[in-house]
Amino acid sequence: MTPELNRWYHLVGVRDAGQVRLYVDGEPAGTAAAGTAVASTGPLAVGRAKYAGNRTDYWSGAVDQVHAYGSALSDEQVAALYAAERPGSR
């Protein structure tokens, strides 16, 4: 899938049981083996990465309605979030 400019996307990443799942617009889009779990020592940052102690890889776009959950979401929960948050659903 090639992303379109100026289009709203609903993206969800879930890490569970040694696997990372990606969802786009409520649908499964890919999986990968999760790397070693590392306990974070700092605050959550959205829209950039941190490498070797330096802030890097800034996102060039808008980020809105960010959520963080304390447990892994199921396929059904991700689909329900998409249905509730997509444009025109409110």
C-alpha positions as CSV (number, residue, x, y, z in Angstrom):
1,M,0.0,0.0,0.0
2,T,1.3,3.4,-0.9
3,P,0.2,6.2,1.4
4,E,-1.7,9.0,-0.1
5,L,-0.9,12.7,0.7
6,N,-3.6,14.6,2.6
7,R,-5.5,11.5,3.6
8,W,-6.4,10.5,7.1
9,Y,-5.1,7.1,8.3
10,H,-5.9,5.2,11.5
11,L,-2.7,3.4,12.5
12,V,-2.4,1.0,15.5
13,G,0.6,-1.0,16.6
14,V,0.2,-3.8,19.1
15,R,3.1,-5.7,20.8
16,D,1.9,-9.0,22.3
17,A,3.6,-12.4,23.0
18,G,6.8,-11.7,21.1
19,Q,5.0,-10.3,18.0
20,V,4.3,-6.8,16.7
21,R,1.1,-6.3,14.7
22,L,0.3,-3.3,12.5
23,Y,-3.3,-2.2,11.6
24,V,-4.2,0.4,9.0
25,D,-7.8,1.7,9.1
26,G,-8.9,-1.1,11.4
27,E,-7.5,-4.0,9.3
28,P,-4.4,-6.1,9.9
29,A,-1.6,-4.9,7.6
30,G,1.4,-6.8,8.8
31,T,3.2,-8.7,11.6
32,A,6.8,-9.0,12.7
33,A,8.7,-10.7,15.5
34,A,9.2,-8.3,18.4
35,G,12.7,-7.5,19.4
36,T,13.9,-7.7,23.0
37,A,11.7,-5.8,25.4
38,V,13.5,-2.8,26.8
39,A,12.1,-0.9,29.8
40,S,11.8,2.7,29.0
41,T,13.3,5.2,31.4
42,G,11.7,8.3,30.0
43,P,8.4,9.8,28.9
44,L,6.5,8.6,25.8
45,A,7.5,10.5,22.7
46,V,5.3,10.6,19.6
47,G,6.6,11.8,16.2
48,R,10.2,11.1,16.7
49,A,12.8,8.5,17.6
50,K,15.7,8.4,19.9
51,Y,19.0,6.9,18.9
52,A,22.2,6.9,21.0
53,G,20.7,9.4,23.3
54,N,19.8,11.8,20.5
55,R,16.4,12.9,19.3
56,T,16.1,11.9,15.6
57,D,13.8,10.9,12.7
58,Y,11.1,13.5,13.2
59,W,7.8,12.8,11.6
60,S,6.9,15.2,8.8
61,G,3.2,15.3,9.1
62,A,0.3,15.7,11.6
63,V,-0.4,13.3,14.5
64,D,-3.7,13.4,16.2
65,Q,-5.7,11.5,18.8
66,V,-2.8,9.4,20.2
67,H,-3.7,6.7,22.7
68,A,-1.5,4.4,24.8
69,Y,-2.9,1.3,26.5
70,G,-1.6,-0.8,29.3
71,S,-2.4,-4.1,27.6
72,A,-2.4,-5.5,24.0
73,L,-5.6,-4.8,22.0
74,S,-7.4,-7.6,20.1
75,D,-8.4,-7.4,16.4
76,E,-12.0,-6.6,17.5
77,Q,-10.9,-3.8,19.8
78,V,-8.7,-2.2,17.0
79,A,-11.6,-2.4,14.6
80,A,-14.0,-0.8,17.1
81,L,-11.5,2.1,17.7
82,Y,-11.3,2.7,13.9
83,A,-15.1,2.7,13.6
84,A,-15.4,5.2,16.5
85,E,-12.6,7.5,15.4
86,R,-12.7,7.7,11.6
87,P,-13.8,11.0,10.1
88,G,-17.5,11.5,10.0
89,S,-18.2,8.9,12.7
90,R,-19.0,11.5,15.4
